């Protein structure tokens, strides 16, 4: 009962969440900070699926404010 266009949007969001779960986040400085490689394929796929900037997502995944 869900339109095909809505189904594709739902599938895209689910796929993005699954890619986000596969990201490798590296801890730095005794666990106080972290980083995500801009070369991570899962980050690239996540950003592509949701249409967000890679550099912005890379930054905000590691910063609370």
N, CA, C and O atoms as a DFTB+ gen file, in Angstrom:
260 C
 N C O
     1  1       0.794      -1.187       0.000
     2  2       0.000       0.000       0.000
     3  2       0.845       1.264       0.000
     4  3       0.303       2.365       0.092
     5  1       2.179       1.127      -0.102
     6  2       3.055       2.306      -0.108
     7  2       3.484       2.576      -1.556
     8  3       3.870       1.657      -2.278
     9  1       3.411       3.842      -1.968
    10  2       3.806       4.206      -3.329
    11  2       5.257       3.823      -3.587
    12  3       6.083       3.808      -2.674
    13  1       5.551       3.517      -4.838
    14  2       6.901       3.092      -5.210
    15  2       7.933       4.173      -4.905
    16  3       9.040       3.852      -4.475
    17  1       7.601       5.442      -5.117
    18  2       8.553       6.525      -4.833
    19  2       8.862       6.593      -3.339
    20  3       9.999       6.860      -2.950
    21  1       7.858       6.354      -2.509
    22  2       8.076       6.336      -1.062
    23  2       8.899       5.118      -0.647
    24  3       9.740       5.201       0.249
    25  1       8.650       3.994      -1.303
    26  2       9.423       2.785      -1.015
    27  2      10.900       3.019      -1.284
    28  3      11.748       2.632      -0.480
    29  1      11.213       3.650      -2.412
    30  2      12.616       3.896      -2.757
    31  2      13.267       4.832      -1.744
    32  3      14.436       4.654      -1.400
    33  1      12.531       5.813      -1.269
    34  2      13.060       6.720      -0.251
    35  2      13.332       5.960       1.039
    36  3      14.367       6.166       1.673
    37  1      12.421       5.093       1.431
    38  2      12.604       4.292       2.643
    39  2      13.808       3.376       2.493
    40  3      14.612       3.253       3.417
    41  1      13.939       2.727       1.330
    42  2      15.073       1.827       1.093
    43  2      16.397       2.596       1.120
    44  3      17.399       2.095       1.631
    45  1      16.397       3.817       0.566
    46  2      17.613       4.635       0.556
    47  2      18.027       4.997       1.985
    48  3      19.213       4.962       2.313
    49  1      17.071       5.341       2.823
    50  2      17.363       5.685       4.220
    51  2      17.876       4.465       4.973
    52  3      18.841       4.567       5.732
    53  1      17.251       3.324       4.777
    54  2      17.694       2.094       5.446
    55  2      19.101       1.722       4.999
    56  3      19.936       1.355       5.826
    57  1      19.371       1.813       3.704
    58  2      20.712       1.506       3.192
    59  2      21.752       2.454       3.790
    60  3      22.855       2.029       4.134
    61  1      21.404       3.735       3.915
    62  2      22.325       4.709       4.508
    63  2      22.623       4.357       5.960
    64  3      23.772       4.437       6.394
    65  1      21.598       3.970       6.712
    66  2      21.791       3.596       8.114
    67  2      22.697       2.370       8.224
    68  3      23.551       2.305       9.108
    69  1      22.513       1.408       7.332
    70  2      23.359       0.215       7.348
    71  2      24.815       0.567       7.034
    72  3      25.730       0.013       7.644
    73  1      25.034       1.480       6.092
    74  2      26.405       1.930       5.797
    75  2      26.998       2.675       6.986
    76  3      28.178       2.513       7.296
    77  1      26.189       3.485       7.649
    78  2      26.661       4.217       8.819
    79  2      27.141       3.249       9.901
    80  3      28.117       3.527      10.598
    81  1      26.461       2.130      10.039
    82  2      26.858       1.129      11.023
    83  2      28.180       0.456      10.706
    84  3      28.802      -0.129      11.593
    85  1      28.622       0.527       9.453
    86  2      29.885      -0.088       9.042
    87  2      31.063       0.877       9.034
    88  3      32.182       0.486       8.702
    89  1      30.821       2.138       9.399
    90  2      31.907       3.128       9.440
    91  2      32.971       2.730      10.459
    92  3      32.662       2.194      11.523
    93  1      34.215       2.997      10.117
    94  2      35.300       2.774      11.072
    95  2      35.688       4.120      11.673
    96  3      36.212       5.000      10.990
    97  1      35.422       4.255      12.954
    98  2      35.747       5.483      13.679
    99  2      36.973       5.199      14.528
   100  3      36.961       4.301      15.370
   101  1      38.041       5.975      14.302
   102  2      39.294       5.770      15.021
   103  2      39.374       6.716      16.214
   104  3      39.189       7.926      16.084
   105  1      39.655       6.135      17.379
   106  2      39.839       6.942      18.585
   107  2      41.224       7.581      18.558
   108  3      42.185       6.985      18.071
   109  1      41.313       8.791      19.082
   110  2      42.584       9.521      19.149
   111  2      42.745      10.108      20.546
   112  3      41.760      10.317      21.255
   113  1      43.962      10.369      20.931
   114  2      44.292      11.023      22.209
   115  2      43.549      10.416      23.393
   116  3      42.687      11.066      23.985
   117  1      43.867       9.212      23.730
   118  2      43.285       8.532      24.896
   119  2      41.763       8.470      24.869
   120  3      41.129       8.524      25.923
   121  1      41.171       8.359      23.694
   122  2      39.730       8.230      23.588
   123  2      38.955       9.523      23.736
   124  3      37.725       9.500      23.765
   125  1      39.643      10.651      23.829
   126  2      38.954      11.942      23.987
   127  2      38.387      12.453      22.663
   128  3      37.366      13.141      22.658
   129  1      39.019      12.136      21.563
   130  2      38.549      12.565      20.257
   131  2      38.536      11.371      19.314
   132  3      39.053      10.301      19.634
   133  1      37.938      11.573      18.153
   134  2      37.901      10.504      17.170
   135  2      37.977      11.110      15.772
   136  3      37.895      12.326      15.602
   137  1      38.134      10.242      14.780
   138  2      38.166      10.699      13.391
   139  2      37.592       9.611      12.495
   140  3      37.567       8.430      12.843
   141  1      37.132      10.051      11.332
   142  2      36.623       9.150      10.309
   143  2      37.376       9.480       9.027
   144  3      37.469      10.646       8.644
   145  1      37.906       8.478       8.375
   146  2      38.659       8.696       7.144
   147  2      37.725       9.154       6.025
   148  3      36.638       8.605       5.851
   149  1      38.158      10.162       5.272
   150  2      37.354      10.639       4.149
   151  2      37.380       9.641       2.999
   152  3      36.605       9.765       2.051
   153  1      38.268       8.652       3.078
   154  2      38.358       7.620       2.049
   155  2      37.483       6.409       2.366
   156  3      37.440       5.467       1.575
   157  1      36.793       6.410       3.489
   158  2      35.942       5.291       3.893
   159  2      34.780       5.153       2.908
   160  3      33.990       6.082       2.738
   161  1      34.681       4.000       2.267
   162  2      33.629       3.761       1.274
   163  2      32.231       3.842       1.880
   164  3      31.292       4.284       1.219
   165  1      32.092       3.422       3.116
   166  2      30.775       3.469       3.758
   167  2      30.336       4.906       4.005
   168  3      29.154       5.229       3.878
   169  1      31.288       5.771       4.358
   170  2      30.967       7.192       4.531
   171  2      30.545       7.801       3.198
   172  3      29.579       8.561       3.139
   173  1      31.259       7.473       2.141
   174  2      30.918       7.987       0.807
   175  2      29.529       7.526       0.386
   176  3      28.738       8.315      -0.130
   177  1      29.236       6.251       0.607
   178  2      27.915       5.723       0.251
   179  2      26.817       6.368       1.086
   180  3      25.763       6.726       0.560
   181  1      27.062       6.517       2.390
   182  2      26.104       7.155       3.285
   183  2      25.768       8.560       2.797
   184  3      24.597       8.924       2.688
   185  1      26.794       9.341       2.508
   186  2      26.583      10.725       2.070
   187  2      25.889      10.775       0.710
   188  3      25.028      11.623       0.477
   189  1      26.266       9.869      -0.179
   190  2      25.629       9.827      -1.491
   191  2      24.158       9.479      -1.409
   192  3      23.338      10.065      -2.116
   193  1      23.819       8.532      -0.557
   194  2      22.424       8.113      -0.420
   195  2      21.547       9.200       0.189
   196  3      20.387       9.351      -0.195
   197  1      22.094       9.956       1.134
   198  2      21.297      10.985       1.802
   199  2      21.488      12.379       1.206
   200  3      20.755      13.306       1.550
   201  1      22.470      12.529       0.315
   202  2      22.695      13.824      -0.318
   203  2      23.286      14.862       0.617
   204  3      22.938      16.041       0.540
   205  1      24.182      14.431       1.505
   206  2      24.844      15.365       2.409
   207  2      26.321      15.472       2.049
   208  3      26.879      14.576       1.415
   209  1      26.949      16.570       2.456
   210  2      28.361      16.785       2.164
   211  2      29.230      15.863       3.011
   212  3      29.027      15.740       4.219
   213  1      30.190      15.223       2.372
   214  2      31.067      14.287       3.051
   215  2      31.855      14.973       4.160
   216  3      31.943      14.440       5.266
   217  1      32.424      16.134       3.891
   218  2      33.243      16.812       4.899
   219  2      32.416      17.217       6.118
   220  3      32.894      17.129       7.249
   221  1      31.188      17.658       5.896
   222  2      30.326      18.037       7.013
   223  2      29.953      16.821       7.861
   224  3      29.978      16.887       9.090
   225  1      29.610      15.720       7.210
   226  2      29.241      14.510       7.947
   227  2      30.442      13.957       8.695
   228  3      30.316      13.490       9.826
   229  1      31.600      14.011       8.065
   230  2      32.840      13.548       8.705
   231  2      33.105      14.362       9.967
   232  3      33.507      13.804      10.988
   233  1      32.888      15.649       9.910
   234  2      33.093      16.528      11.071
   235  2      32.068      16.239      12.175
   236  3      32.446      16.028      13.327
   237  1      30.773      16.228      11.828
   238  2      29.743      16.137      12.850
   239  2      29.580      14.738      13.447
   240  3      28.950      14.598      14.496
   241  1      30.121      13.716      12.820
   242  2      30.113      12.399      13.431
   243  2      31.088      12.335      14.615
   244  3      30.971      11.469      15.482
   245  1      32.048      13.264      14.635
   246  2      33.086      13.233      15.666
   247  2      33.024      14.412      16.631
   248  3      33.855      14.498      17.535
   249  1      32.079      15.308      16.470
   250  2      31.950      16.485      17.339
   251  2      30.538      16.566      17.893
   252  3      29.567      16.383      17.159
   253  1      30.425      16.835      19.166
   254  2      29.113      16.867      19.815
   255  2      28.377      18.172      19.604
   256  3      27.146      18.188      19.593
   257  1      29.100      19.266      19.437
   258  2      28.444      20.578      19.306
   259  2      28.615      21.091      17.904
   260  3      28.139      22.180      17.583
